[in-house]
Amino acid sequence: MQWDHEIIIVGGGMVGAALAARLGHAGVSVGLVERGSAPTPLSGDYDLRISSLNARSLAFVKASGTELPEERCCPFRHIDVSNQDGTGHSLFSAEESGMDDFGLFIENRTLQYALWQRLANLPSVTCYTECAPLSTMAATTGRMLELDNGKTLSARLIVGADGARSTLRELSGISISSYDYHQRAMIINVETELPQQDISWQVFTPTGPIAMLPLPGQRASLVWYDSDEATKAREQLSDEALQHAIETTFPKRLGKLTRIVAHASFPIKRQHAKRYIGKRLALIGDAAHVVHPLAGQGLNIGLHDADTLAEIIMQGRDPGDYLNLLRFECQRRAANQAMIAATDSFHHLFTGSRPLRQLGDLSLHLAERVPLAKRMMMQQANGLNPFKMS
C-alpha cells in the first residue's frame, strides 16, 4: 500500500521538530502536523521559557544539521547545589566530570525556530500547520490520521509529540497517572549588575528551591518555587517590590538587579503515560511523561526519547514494527522512570519534614566528598555512559 509518509509526527514543538529534523536529515519521509503556525524568530528581550540542552541532547540536535544562534545560547560549565543554611553544598564541574561543558541554556522558541529553519531545507519533510488530529485508526501495515482541516494522512508509524495534554494520546486511548505537588514555579527574567555566565545554581529551601539559569550577557532567568498562594501573591507585586523580594531571598552572589524584564508562573505536576506505544504508534516528550522541573531535565529526556526512536527507525526496515517499538518503550520507560524517581526524591528530601531535609543535606555533603560519584552523576544527567572513563 502507498502511504503519504513513512513517519507522521504530531506536534511541532522542540521535541517533535527535533525528531522530524533528524529523520529528514537521514532522508526519511516525514509529515509534521502542528496545531499552530510556523514559529517566528526572536529578537530583543529574552523569552521567559528557557531550557537546558545537555551533551546528548545537543549532539542529537546538531546531528540533524540544525544550527543554533550562538548569540542566544549560554554554555555553562559549573552547577552549584546547596541548601539555604549552607550545611549541605556540592559544586559540579564539567572539567572534573570529563566534559568541556554541561551543555547550554537556550530559549524554547529560539530552539524551535532553528529546528523549523532546518525543516524548511529538508525535501523529505512536509509541514502541515494550523491543523490538529480528529481521529486515528491503525491498519495492519500503517495508521491513518484524520485532521480537522479535512485532510487525511497515512504513515507506517505515527508519533505523538503534542505535549502534556496530547490529543493523539487521548485518541489512542492511552491513560496517564498524575501527581500534583501543590507548588508553583515563578519564572523571572532579569538583568543584573554582575555577569551570570558559566555557572547555574540552585538553593533548596523548605518551601521549594530557588535557582538561577544564566543567559547571555548580564542576564539571568530566575526560578522561584513556592506554594500556590505565596507565588500568586508574589505575582501581584510591583517590579520594585519584586526586585526587593528577590534581592533579600536569593543568594548575595546574584548581585543587584538592574531590571525586571518579565515574569510568569505555572503549577508543578507530574504525569506518566501508562504506555508509550500502541499499534503503529509511539509517544515521546511531554506526551509520554512530565517530570518535576527542579533538575531541568524535562526537555532533555524528551529529546533522548526522540534520539532513541530515531536510531531504531533508521536501523530497521519497518518503522512501525511492534518489536522495534517495544525496544523503544523498554529503553525509555526505564530511563524516564529513574528520572521521575530522582526528581521526586529531591523534592521530598528538601521540602519534607526536618529529618528528611537533614538526609538531603547529608546527600549533598557526601556528593561533594566523593569525586567519582560526582563524575558519574553528571555524566548520567548528561545522557552519557557514566562507566566510560575516557
PLY file of the C-alpha trace (Angstrom):
ply
format ascii 1.0
element vertex 390
property float x
property float y
property float z
element edge 389
property int vertex1
property int vertex2
end_header
0.00 0.00 0.00
1.15 3.54 -0.75
1.48 5.72 2.36
1.72 9.53 2.43
4.81 9.34 4.64
6.98 6.82 6.40
6.51 8.74 9.67
3.95 11.29 10.77
4.83 13.34 13.85
2.01 15.15 15.66
3.39 18.22 17.44
5.94 20.65 16.06
7.40 21.82 19.36
11.04 21.30 20.24
10.90 17.50 20.63
8.67 16.81 17.62
10.59 19.20 15.37
13.93 17.72 16.51
12.78 14.20 15.61
11.48 15.43 12.23
14.78 17.18 11.51
16.88 14.15 12.46
14.81 11.75 10.35
14.53 14.21 7.48
18.29 14.71 7.52
18.60 10.93 7.03
16.22 11.08 4.06
13.19 9.55 5.79
9.80 10.79 4.51
8.22 12.72 7.39
4.95 14.60 7.79
4.91 17.07 10.71
1.46 18.13 11.97
1.39 21.30 14.08
-1.69 22.92 15.62
-0.17 26.41 15.41
1.68 28.29 12.73
5.39 28.08 11.96
7.49 29.78 14.68
8.92 33.23 14.11
12.41 34.46 15.13
13.02 36.15 18.47
14.89 39.40 18.94
15.38 41.84 21.78
14.40 40.69 25.27
14.81 37.01 26.08
11.76 34.80 26.24
10.58 33.53 29.63
10.67 29.86 28.66
14.28 28.70 28.96
15.60 25.13 28.74
18.95 23.43 29.11
20.36 21.17 26.43
22.72 18.58 27.88
25.53 16.86 25.95
23.40 14.09 24.43
20.55 16.45 23.51
22.93 18.93 21.89
24.58 16.16 19.87
21.15 14.95 18.71
20.07 18.41 17.58
23.35 19.02 15.77
23.18 15.59 14.08
20.20 16.90 12.08
22.28 19.74 10.66
20.43 22.32 12.78
22.44 25.46 13.56
21.79 27.24 16.84
22.40 31.02 17.04
25.39 31.45 19.38
24.27 34.92 20.46
21.09 33.45 22.03
22.84 30.48 23.73
24.67 30.40 27.04
27.02 27.43 27.70
27.66 26.57 31.35
30.47 24.62 32.98
29.53 24.56 36.66
26.44 23.59 38.67
26.22 24.63 42.31
23.67 22.93 44.58
23.19 23.86 48.23
20.63 24.26 50.97
19.52 27.56 52.47
21.63 27.49 55.64
24.78 26.22 53.94
25.05 22.91 55.81
24.80 20.97 52.55
26.67 22.01 49.41
28.09 20.46 46.25
29.78 22.07 43.26
29.85 20.11 40.00
32.49 20.98 37.40
32.36 19.93 33.75
36.15 19.55 33.67
36.10 17.24 36.70
33.32 15.24 35.01
35.39 14.71 31.87
33.40 17.18 29.72
34.09 20.54 28.11
30.80 21.89 29.43
27.47 20.65 30.77
25.55 22.00 27.79
23.83 25.29 27.20
20.74 27.29 28.07
18.53 28.41 25.20
15.09 29.92 24.82
12.46 27.36 23.82
11.24 29.48 20.93
14.77 30.08 19.65
15.43 26.33 19.58
12.08 25.63 17.94
12.67 28.31 15.30
16.16 26.95 14.50
14.71 23.46 14.05
11.94 24.70 11.76
14.52 26.61 9.70
16.28 23.29 9.20
12.99 21.55 8.30
12.38 24.12 5.56
15.55 22.89 3.84
14.80 19.17 4.07
12.98 17.93 0.93
11.73 14.74 2.62
9.84 16.70 5.33
6.36 18.19 4.79
4.93 20.50 7.46
1.15 20.71 7.94
0.41 23.78 10.08
-2.74 25.14 11.73
-4.40 21.74 11.91
-4.95 19.09 14.57
-5.93 15.40 14.76
-9.63 14.45 14.84
-9.26 10.67 14.76
-6.74 7.92 14.14
-7.09 4.29 13.11
-4.48 1.54 12.86
-4.24 -0.83 9.91
-2.01 -3.88 9.51
0.88 -2.06 7.89
0.18 1.56 8.79
-2.03 4.10 10.56
-4.43 6.76 9.33
-4.75 10.25 10.79
-7.78 12.45 10.13
-7.15 16.19 10.56
-9.59 18.98 11.34
-8.80 20.73 8.02
-10.45 17.90 6.07
-7.20 16.16 5.14
-6.47 12.51 5.96
-2.85 11.36 6.14
-1.32 7.91 6.41
2.04 6.57 7.55
3.73 3.41 8.70
4.23 4.99 12.14
2.60 7.95 13.87
4.47 9.65 16.72
2.75 11.76 19.35
4.88 14.73 20.42
1.97 17.05 21.14
2.61 17.85 24.78
1.22 17.04 28.19
-2.39 17.32 27.00
-1.70 15.19 23.95
-4.68 14.83 21.63
-3.09 11.85 19.90
-2.60 10.07 23.24
-6.26 10.59 24.13
-7.46 9.48 20.68
-5.37 6.33 21.09
-6.94 5.51 24.46
-3.68 5.68 26.44
-4.28 6.75 30.04
-1.91 8.56 32.40
-1.05 8.59 36.08
-0.59 12.05 37.61
0.50 13.77 40.82
0.07 17.37 41.95
2.96 18.80 44.01
0.78 21.74 45.13
3.55 24.12 44.16
4.06 26.79 41.53
7.26 27.86 39.81
7.65 31.57 39.17
9.97 32.37 36.25
11.55 35.84 36.32
13.84 37.20 33.61
16.19 39.83 34.99
19.14 41.99 34.07
21.92 42.20 36.64
24.93 44.30 37.59
27.09 41.16 37.56
27.73 38.82 34.60
25.96 35.48 35.14
27.53 33.09 32.61
29.39 29.84 33.22
27.50 28.65 36.31
23.95 27.62 37.14
22.98 27.31 40.78
20.11 26.02 42.87
19.39 26.53 46.56
16.94 24.25 48.36
14.63 25.88 50.90
11.86 24.28 53.00
9.22 25.76 50.67
10.98 24.76 47.44
14.18 25.53 45.51
15.29 28.86 44.09
17.51 28.73 41.03
19.47 30.87 38.59
19.82 29.91 34.93
22.41 32.03 33.10
21.58 33.85 29.87
23.97 35.66 27.52
25.31 38.94 28.83
24.34 40.29 32.24
21.03 38.47 32.18
19.54 35.56 34.07
16.39 33.51 34.34
15.38 33.05 37.97
13.12 30.22 39.12
11.31 30.55 42.45
9.32 27.54 43.69
6.75 28.06 46.43
3.17 27.31 47.40
0.31 28.31 45.08
-0.79 31.07 47.45
2.65 32.58 48.03
3.50 32.55 44.32
0.22 34.10 43.23
0.65 36.84 45.83
4.21 37.48 44.62
2.97 37.84 41.04
0.87 40.84 42.12
3.91 42.78 43.38
5.21 45.82 41.56
8.56 45.41 39.81
10.21 47.40 42.60
8.70 45.23 45.34
9.50 42.03 43.44
13.10 43.16 42.95
13.39 43.77 46.71
11.92 40.32 47.45
14.42 38.67 45.10
17.44 40.55 46.47
16.53 39.67 50.07
15.77 35.98 49.34
18.21 34.91 46.65
21.94 34.42 47.47
24.15 37.52 47.51
26.14 36.13 44.58
23.27 37.10 42.28
24.17 40.72 42.90
21.96 43.74 42.37
19.25 43.65 39.74
19.05 46.47 37.21
15.75 45.43 35.64
12.86 43.01 35.96
12.21 42.07 32.32
9.17 39.78 32.65
7.69 37.09 34.88
5.05 34.36 34.91
4.28 31.19 36.87
2.97 27.68 36.28
1.78 24.80 38.51
4.11 21.86 39.20
2.65 18.49 38.33
3.94 15.08 37.32
2.36 12.67 34.88
3.33 9.45 33.14
1.61 7.60 30.31
0.64 4.02 31.13
2.06 3.04 27.73
4.45 4.73 25.31
3.39 2.66 22.32
0.34 1.30 20.53
-0.24 -0.30 17.16
1.98 1.71 14.81
2.07 4.47 17.41
4.68 5.93 19.77
4.63 8.76 22.32
7.64 10.95 23.11
8.35 14.02 25.24
5.63 15.53 27.41
3.02 13.39 25.66
4.66 10.43 27.43
5.94 12.00 30.67
6.11 15.24 32.63
8.68 15.40 35.45
9.31 17.91 38.24
11.37 20.69 36.61
13.79 21.17 39.53
16.57 19.21 37.77
15.94 20.91 34.43
15.68 17.57 32.63
12.19 17.72 31.09
13.28 18.73 27.59
16.40 16.58 27.75
14.58 13.32 28.43
12.11 14.20 25.67
14.98 14.67 23.23
16.51 11.42 24.47
13.19 9.74 23.59
13.45 11.21 20.11
17.10 10.17 19.80
16.37 6.57 20.78
13.35 6.34 18.49
15.25 7.89 15.56
18.08 5.36 15.90
15.62 2.44 15.99
13.72 3.80 12.97
16.87 4.37 10.93
18.20 0.88 11.71
15.05 -1.04 10.76
13.10 -1.69 7.59
9.66 -1.11 9.10
9.46 1.92 11.43
6.18 0.72 12.95
7.29 -2.84 13.67
5.97 -3.81 17.10
9.23 -5.36 18.32
11.12 -2.21 17.42
8.57 -0.08 19.25
8.80 -2.41 22.24
12.57 -1.88 22.29
11.96 1.86 22.33
9.47 1.63 25.20
11.66 -0.65 27.32
14.71 1.59 26.96
12.98 4.89 27.51
10.49 3.90 30.22
13.31 2.58 32.43
15.37 5.76 31.97
12.42 8.09 32.45
11.13 6.23 35.48
14.57 6.64 37.06
14.45 10.39 36.40
10.94 10.67 37.84
12.08 8.80 40.97
15.15 11.03 41.30
13.26 14.31 40.99
10.56 13.07 43.37
13.24 12.13 45.89
14.89 15.55 45.66
11.55 17.28 46.10
10.56 15.30 49.18
14.04 15.28 50.72
14.46 19.04 50.62
10.88 20.22 51.19
9.70 17.49 53.57
9.97 17.16 57.36
13.15 18.23 59.15
14.60 14.66 59.33
14.13 14.32 55.56
15.79 17.69 54.95
18.72 16.64 57.12
19.06 13.50 54.99
19.06 15.68 51.87
21.78 17.88 53.38
23.83 14.77 54.11
23.48 13.59 50.50
24.91 16.90 49.24
27.68 16.70 51.84
28.64 13.17 50.70
28.41 14.00 46.99
30.92 16.83 47.46
33.42 14.42 49.03
33.24 11.54 46.53
34.65 12.79 43.19
33.89 9.55 41.31
30.24 9.70 42.41
30.01 13.34 41.25
31.51 12.45 37.88
29.12 9.53 37.38
26.09 11.59 38.46
26.82 14.37 35.99
27.64 12.07 33.08
24.38 10.22 33.72
22.49 13.53 33.88
24.03 14.47 30.52
22.77 11.27 28.91
26.29 9.84 28.70
27.64 6.47 29.81
28.95 7.09 33.36
31.10 3.96 33.23
33.15 5.14 30.25
36.21 6.72 31.83
37.88 8.21 28.75
0 1
1 2
2 3
3 4
4 5
5 6
6 7
7 8
8 9
9 10
10 11
11 12
12 13
13 14
14 15
15 16
16 17
17 18
18 19
19 20
20 21
21 22
22 23
23 24
24 25
25 26
26 27
27 28
28 29
29 30
30 31
31 32
32 33
33 34
34 35
35 36
36 37
37 38
38 39
39 40
40 41
41 42
42 43
43 44
44 45
45 46
46 47
47 48
48 49
49 50
50 51
51 52
52 53
53 54
54 55
55 56
56 57
57 58
58 59
59 60
60 61
61 62
62 63
63 64
64 65
65 66
66 67
67 68
68 69
69 70
70 71
71 72
72 73
73 74
74 75
75 76
76 77
77 78
78 79
79 80
80 81
81 82
82 83
83 84
84 85
85 86
86 87
87 88
88 89
89 90
90 91
91 92
92 93
93 94
94 95
95 96
96 97
97 98
98 99
99 100
100 101
101 102
102 103
103 104
104 105
105 106
106 107
107 108
108 109
109 110
110 111
111 112
112 113
113 114
114 115
115 116
116 117
117 118
118 119
119 120
120 121
121 122
122 123
123 124
124 125
125 126
126 127
127 128
128 129
129 130
130 131
131 132
132 133
133 134
134 135
135 136
136 137
137 138
138 139
139 140
140 141
141 142
142 143
143 144
144 145
145 146
146 147
147 148
148 149
149 150
150 151
151 152
152 153
153 154
154 155
155 156
156 157
157 158
158 159
159 160
160 161
161 162
162 163
163 164
164 165
165 166
166 167
167 168
168 169
169 170
170 171
171 172
172 173
173 174
174 175
175 176
176 177
177 178
178 179
179 180
180 181
181 182
182 183
183 184
184 185
185 186
186 187
187 188
188 189
189 190
190 191
191 192
192 193
193 194
194 195
195 196
196 197
197 198
198 199
199 200
200 201
201 202
202 203
203 204
204 205
205 206
206 207
207 208
208 209
209 210
210 211
211 212
212 213
213 214
214 215
215 216
216 217
217 218
218 219
219 220
220 221
221 222
222 223
223 224
224 225
225 226
226 227
227 228
228 229
229 230
230 231
231 232
232 233
233 234
234 235
235 236
236 237
237 238
238 239
239 240
240 241
241 242
242 243
243 244
244 245
245 246
246 247
247 248
248 249
249 250
250 251
251 252
252 253
253 254
254 255
255 256
256 257
257 258
258 259
259 260
260 261
261 262
262 263
263 264
264 265
265 266
266 267
267 268
268 269
269 270
270 271
271 272
272 273
273 274
274 275
275 276
276 277
277 278
278 279
279 280
280 281
281 282
282 283
283 284
284 285
285 286
286 287
287 288
288 289
289 290
290 291
291 292
292 293
293 294
294 295
295 296
296 297
297 298
298 299
299 300
300 301
301 302
302 303
303 304
304 305
305 306
306 307
307 308
308 309
309 310
310 311
311 312
312 313
313 314
314 315
315 316
316 317
317 318
318 319
319 320
320 321
321 322
322 323
323 324
324 325
325 326
326 327
327 328
328 329
329 330
330 331
331 332
332 333
333 334
334 335
335 336
336 337
337 338
338 339
339 340
340 341
341 342
342 343
343 344
344 345
345 346
346 347
347 348
348 349
349 350
350 351
351 352
352 353
353 354
354 355
355 356
356 357
357 358
358 359
359 360
360 361
361 362
362 363
363 364
364 365
365 366
366 367
367 368
368 369
369 370
370 371
371 372
372 373
373 374
374 375
375 376
376 377
377 378
378 379
379 380
380 381
381 382
382 383
383 384
384 385
385 386
386 387
387 388
388 389
